[in-house]
């Protein structure tokens, strides 16, 4: 993370007092997991180059390093290690970067005496309705035509003779308060697919969706199928290639990967080879027979897009759910009970899947395991956080050791990125192997260590997995892609104070989002707030789309039978105008009135039983 401190002259050398500082923006919970803010001391002898900037003018740092204008090169000049990062190396004089020429210097502010460039106005896709300018983005976005043409730091737009003074952000020398200790797992890294507009908050900025995307490369399986004239690849089949009638048959019916209609047509097999792969109709997903029966009928693979994913699968999800129960961290309400408990267990699963759909690909659910390089930067594996803090600095005990000789290459990457994430020794990405991975992006040495300790090390079938020496194992096994998400959900989300009340309210109010609100957030909005921001009451990024995912899964579960027995089946006359609900129920010999039910009267065994359904006990 960025270090802010002061230099003290002691015996001819400079003693550096450094304070770790955390600026929580966007994924707050991840930020709060950074190592404890403690006073550090380090000796450093300054070179003449570092003590004088008379012949050099610092450049402007990109947004990820400037914190929106809060920091400049003076923030980082007290630690040469920051010169390993391209943005600092190119912009800052103490690294040998910046620009030379006549200038006057006062403190950290430099005023150019030569002519300077004037940024152009960005178009609507990039200015977010007039909110954003070139200063919002920085040189990391120069690969995009609009930024390259309009922004001076990319060499674009016009020259102006008027000198422009670079602002001097105030720097506090007061040590910040240590960060509040929060739950263990980091909720999310930046979203793994491009957001939908340039007005998205800076923590999730990416190219506008209107920019044309390159055609994604065929997977190895599809390449083999296309070479043999087939169009569908089903990895679980002994002979995995065939040509179906259409793409829906490939992806929806058989859970395959559609290789494209441009494949050379080949003869369709008389029948698909081998048995059809299991669908979400697997009879043992969670270990709870009532829950599994409804899951088996809900066709969740189609509803959640898992059936068309080449990265995640439903079987891996079910394996991970059972593993979490085995290690003593089960999903809520899976222990069995009445129909209300069954509905609560299913609702919890629906919210988990809805959040994972967004976190693993945004508008392309379940398309990414590894974090994507969405800012198109060489240092993206080290951080894509808006405050510039490094993933490798998330080392609150216990934590994996940060090995500068570790070499990792991401298993997945989106077609619109410049390439997969990777960390390479002796480069700017040395030690930067801790990017987000999994259905809810697990990030940083601390979070990998606690996942290994509390879950992975307790599972015999995962005895060969060590996330501290191979964090990429998260994306190399089907169940591992889900375990980080399930661990965060069971160890953090389910333990928030609002969770049990809101979950119960959602079910007893007749599966109503409004009826489930606790502290201003509905059940799924609250869980999304914890996942994305670390807090129930903080609405998550793209909440409307997360809610749409949730509503779709809930609808499928209700169609499959969730909650049907909670409402009485015999038809009862609707209360007439002017009469109370209880008047109607007692007239019919019933004693409980549930206003949200289409047939609102039934006979409850007790007042508490009636209240359990959100009803009024009529006595």
N, C-alpha and C positions, 0 to 999 in steps of 0.2 A: 504494500500500500504506500501512498505518498508519505514522505517523512518531512515534517516541518520542525525547525529548531533554530538555534542561534549559535554563533561562533564565539568562543571565549579565548583570548590570547593567554596562554600559559607557557612560560619558559621557552618562548620563541616558536612554539607551535600553536595550532588552533585546536582546542578541545571542543568537540561538537556535542551539544546537548540536543538529542533528537526525541521527538514525541510522535508516536504513531497516531495518526488521526483517521477517523472514519467518517465519511460523508454518505449517509444512507439515502440513496435515491433509487426508486424502482424496487428491486428485489431486497427489501429491507432486512428480511430474516437472514439471508445469506451474508449481508453486510455485518450483522450483529454477531456472526460466528467468527469474525476475524480474531486474530490473536489479541490477548489482553493488552490494553494500552498502558505501557510501562515506560519509565524513563530509561533511555539507553545512553551510553556514552561511547564515543569513538574518537581516536586521535587521527588527524589528517593534516599533513603539511600542504599548504596551498602552493601551486605553481604560479609564476608570474602571469601566465595566461588566465588563470582562474581569478587572480586578484585585480585584473585590469581588463576593461572592455572598451578602452578608448578607441580601438580600431575595429571593433566588431559590434554589430547590432543584432540582438537576439530576434529570432523570428517568432511568429505567433504559433503557440501550441494548438493542436487539434482539440476539439471539445472534450474527448475522453481524458485528456491530460490537463486541460485548463479548468475543468469543472465549471464550464460556462463563464469563464472570465475570472474565476477566483484565483487560479494559480498561473504563474509564468515560470520562466527558466530559473528564476531566483529560488523558487520553491525546491528545486531538485539539485541545484549546483553543489550542495554540500555532500553529495554522494555520487562518486564517479560511476557507480554501478548502473545508474539510470542511463548512462550513455550507451548501454547495450540495447536500449529500445530505440527503434528507428525514428520515432517522432521527436524524442528528446535530442538524439544525436544530430539530426538535421537542423533543428531549430535553435539550439543553444550554443553560445560561443564557448562555454567551458568544455564542451565536447568536441570542439573544432568545427561546429556548424555555424549557423547564423549567417550574416552577410557583412562584408568588410566595406569600409568607406568612411567618409567624414561624418561624424555624429557627435552629439553632445550627450553626456550621461549624467543623470542624477538619480542615485539609488538604483532601482530596477527599471526605471522608465527611460526609454531612449526616444529621441525626437529626430527623425530623419530630416536632413536639409536638402535632399534632392527631391525631385518630383515623385509622387506616389500614385499608385493605381486606385481607381474607384470601382468597387464591386458593382455589378449590374443587378437589376431586380430579377429574382427567380420567378419562374412561371408558377401557375397555380398548383401543379402537382408537387412542387418542392417548397412553396412558401407557406402552405397550410393556412391559406386565407389571410396572408399578410403577417403571420406570426414569425416565420423563420426567414433568415437571411443567410448569406454565405458564412457568417460567423457561427451559425448553428452547427455547421457540418465539419469543416476543416479539411486538410489535405487528403485524409483517408478516402474522401469521396470524389477525388479528381478523376477516377475512372469512369464517372458518369458524365455524359456530354453536357448536360445543363450546368453542372458545377464547374466543369472544365472551361466552359465558354464564359461564364458569368463571374467567376471568383478569382480575385487577384492572386491568391496563393497557388492557384493552378496555372497561372500565366494568362488568365483570361481578362475580358472586359477592357476598360479604357484607362488612359493615363491622365492624370490631373497634375497641374503645376503646384497646387497648394500642398504644403507639408502637412502630414498627419501625425499627430502624437499618439503613440501606443499607450493605452491606459495602464495605470499602476494600481493593481488590486491591493487592498490593504492586507498585510500579513500580521496575524496575531502571534506574539511570542509566549502567550499564556498557554500552558499545557491543557489540552482538552480533558474533560472528564472521561474516565474509563468507560467503554461501552457497556450497556446493560447485558447481563448474561441471558441468553435466550435458549430455546430448545435446540437440539443438536443439529438436525439436518438442514442444509440450505435449501430453501424452497425451489427456486428456479434460477437458471441463467437466462439471458435474453431469449425471447421467442425464437424457435428454430425455423420459422419461415418468414418471408418478408411481410411486414404489416401492410394494411390496406391503404394508407395515405401518408403523405409527408407530414401531416400534423400530429402523428403519433408521438407520445412522449419520447424524449431523447434516449431513454434506456432501451428503446426498441426500434430506433430509426433504421431504415433499410431502403433500398431502391423502391420507387413507386411501383405498384402492381401493374400499371399500364405499360411499363417498359417490357418489350418482348423478351421472353425467356428462351434460352437455347434449348433445342431438343435434347431431352435427357438421354444419356448413353444407355444402351441395352445392358442388362445385367449379364453375367456370365451364363446363367441358365437360359435366358432368352436368346443370347447370341447363338448358343448351340441349337436351340429350337428353330430359329430363323434359318440357320445354315442348312437344316434338314427340311425346310419348307413348311414348318409348323408355326402356329401362332400363339399357343398357350403353354406355359411352363408350370408344372405342379411338382414342387420339390419332393413331396412325400411319396410319389409314385416311383416304382422301379423303372418304368419307361416314362419319363416325365413330360414328353412333348406330344401334343396332339392339336388338331384344329377343330375348335367347337363351332357352333352355328353363329355365335356372336360373343362379344367381350363379356357380357353379363354372365353367360354360362361359364366362361373361364373363371372369372373372379368370384361371382356370387355362389354358383352351384358347387364348384370344385375347389374354391379357395386358391386358385392359381394366379400366376402373373401374366397379364395380357401383354403380348410382345408387339402388338400393333397390327393394323389391317394391311400394312404394306408388305407383310411377310409373304413369301411365295406360297400360294395355296398348295396344300398337299392333301392326300386322301384322308378323310376322317376315319378314325378307327371305328369298327363296328360297335364297340362299346368301350367306355373308358377303362384303361388297364387297372386291374385290382379293385378293391373295394373303394367306395367314395370316401374321401377323408372325412373325419368326424367334424361336425359343425358345432355350434354352441349348444347343440343338443346333447353334449357329453353329460352322462348321468351322474358324474362325480366330480364336480368342479370345486365346491367349497367344503364338502363333507356333511352339509346339512341337507337332508333329503327333500324337505319342503322347499327350501330355497333353490336347490338344484333342479327340481322339477319345473319350476317357473323359468329359470334361466334356460333350460333345455328347449322350451317352447317359444322363447322370445326372439330368436334369430338375431342375437346381438352382433354377430359378425357383420351382418349387412347394415344394421342400424348404426354401428360405430365406425364402419369402414375397415374393421380389422380383417375382413375377408379378402379385401383387395390390397392389403399391405404386404410388401415384400420384406419388411423389417420386423414387425411384431406379429404374434399370432395368439389366438384365444387359448390354445393349449398351454402356452407359456404363462399366460395370466393365471389360469387355474392352478398350475403347478406352484406358482409363487404364492397364491392365496393359501394353499395347504401348507406350504413351508412356514409361512408366518404363524399359522395356528400351531404348528409343531414346535416352534421356538418360543411360544408363549406371548405372541403379539398378534392376536386374531383381529379380524375385522369385527366391528361392533354388531351385536345381536346374532352372531352365527351360532351361539351356544344352544339354540333351540328355544321352544316356548310356544306361545299361542300365535294366532294369525297376525296380531299386531307386531310381535317380534320378528316374524317372517317378513312382513312388509318393511320394517325398519332396516333389516339386513339388506334387503333388495334395494331400498332407497339409498343406503350408504354406498353400495356397489355402483349404483347409477351415477352418483356424484363423483366418485373416484374415477370412473371411466370418462365422464364428461370433462373433468379437469385434465386427465391424461391426453384426451383427444386434442385439446388445444396446446398443451405443453409440448407434445411430441410432433408438432407440425403445423399448428395454427389452422389455416384454411385447408391444409392437406394433412388430415389427421393420421397419426401413426406412420409418418414418412421419415422421421429422423430419430436416431438413437444418439449419435454424437451431436454436440452443439455445432451449428453451422457458422461459418465465417461471414456473418451478415454485414460487417463493416468493411469487408474487403481489405483487411490490413494484415501485414506480415506478422504482427504481434498479437493477433486475435487469440491464439491459444493461451497467451498470458493473461489477457483480460479483454472483455468487451463491455465492462461496466462503465457507466457514465462518469464515475468519480475516479477512474483510472486505477483503483486498487486491484492488486494482483490476486488471481485465484490461488497461487502458490503460497500466499501469505495467510490463508485461512487455516491456521495451525494451532488453534486452541487445543490443549491436551484433552484426550489423546489424539495424535495425528500421525499420519504416515510421514516418513522421512522424505524430504525433497532431494532427489538424486539428480544432480546436474548432468550425469551421463546417461540418464534414461532416454530412450528413443521410442516414440509412439506415433502411429499413424491412425487416424480415425477410420472406423469401419464404414461409416455412412457420411454422405454429404449431399446437399441439394444441388440440382443441376445448375442453378443460377449463381453458385459460388465459384470462386477462382480455383478451388481445390479443397481437399480434406484438411482438417486440422492436423497438425503434427508438431512434435517437439523434437529438437535435434541438438545434441551436444555442441558446444563451441559456437553457437549462433545466438541470435537475439531470443530464440525460443528455448534455450537451455533451461531445463527444470520446469518448463511451462506445460506439464503433461496432465493438468488437473482441471481441464474444461468440463462443462456439463455433459452428463451422459444419462440415458434412461428415460422412462416415460414421464417422470418429473425430475428434471435435470439435476443430478447429484454433482456437486462442485466442491473442489478444494480438498487438501490432505486430511483435514479433520473429519469431514463428512464421509470420505471413503474409509477411514479408519474405524469409525463407530459402526458403519454398516458391516464391515468385515468382522468386527468383534462381536456385535450383538446378533447377527444373523448368519452370515456366510460360514463362519468358523464352526457353527453349531450344526451344520447340515452335512451329513456323510457324503452325499452325492456331489457336493461342491468342495471336497477336501483338496482338490488340485488348484482351487482358485485362491489367489492372494491379491486383493485389490491394491495393496500397498506397493507391490512390485509390478503389477500389471493392471492399472486402472481400466485399460481398454477391455478387460474381461467383462465389464458391464455390458458391452455391446456384442459379445461373442457367443453368448448362450441365451436361449429363449427366455428362461425363467429369470436370468440376471437382469434382463432389460426392464423387468417389472419390480424387482425386489427393492430397489432404491425408492421407488414411488410408494410401494406398500409400507416400507419401513417408516418413511416420513409421515404417511397417512395415519398409521396406527400409533406411532410414538409421539406425534406432534398434533396433527389435525384433530384426532379423536379426543385428545386431552384438553382442548380448549374449553373454557367454562361454559360457553354457549352451545357447544355441540350437542349434548344429550337432549336438552330441552327443545332445541330447534328441530332435531330429527324426529322426536316424538310428536311435536306439534304438526309437522308436515304430514305424518300418517294420520293422526287423529282428526285433522281438519279436512280430511278427504283429499289428501295429496295436493294441498294448496300452497303455492309459494308465499302468498301474502299471509296465510295462516301460520306459516313457520317462522315468521320474523322474530328475531331476538336481537336486541340492541341495534335495531335498524337494518338488519341484514337477514334475508331469507336463508334457508339452509344451504342451498348451493352457492349463493353469493358469498356467504360466510366462509365456507370451505375454500372457495377460490381466493378469498382475501388472505387466508392463512398460507395457501400454497404460493401465491404470487408476491405477497407483501409481508407475510409473517403475522398479520393481525386480522381477526374476524371482521372488524368494522371498516377496514380499508378495502374498498371495491377493487377487484382485480382488473388488470388490463384486458380489454375486449370482453367485459362481463356479459354483454348481450349475446355474444356467440357461445360463450361457456354455458349460459342459461339455455340457449336453443339446443345445445348438445344434451343437456340434462333433461329437458322436456321431452325430447325425442326418445331417449332411453326409458324414461318413466312411462311414456305412452305405450311402448313395446311391452314393458313388463306388465302393465295393467291389462293389455290385450291378452297376454299369456296367463292371466289369472290373479295377479297381485291385488289383494284387497277385496276381491269379490265377496268373500264371506263376511267382510266387516259390515256390509250393508244388508239389512233384512230383505229377503226376496219376495214375500207376499205383498201384493199391491195394497197400498193404504191410501184413502182419499186425501187429496191435497187440502190443507186447512183452508176454509173459506175466508173471504175477506172479513177482517175485523175480529176473527177468533185467534186465540193463541195456539201455539204448537201443542202445548200440553193438553189443552181442551180437546183437541182432535185425538191425541194419543189415548188419553184416559177414556174417552167415549168409545174407543175401539178396544178397550181392555189392555192397552199397552202402558208402560210406565217410563219410557225413555224417548226423548225427542232430540234428533240430530238434524239441525236445520240444513246442513250441507248435503244430506242424502235426498235422492229423488223420492224414496219411500222412507220418510223420516221417523217413523214410529216402530219401536220393537220393545220386547220385554227383557229388561236387564236383570241379572241375578242380584245386583246390589247397586247402590248409588255410585260406588267407586268404579264398578264395571261400566256404568253408563258414562261417567266422566272420562273413562279411558278412551271412549270413542268421540270425545268432544261434545257429548250430549248434555241435555238438561234432564235431571231425574224428577219425574212427575209424581208427587205424593200428596 
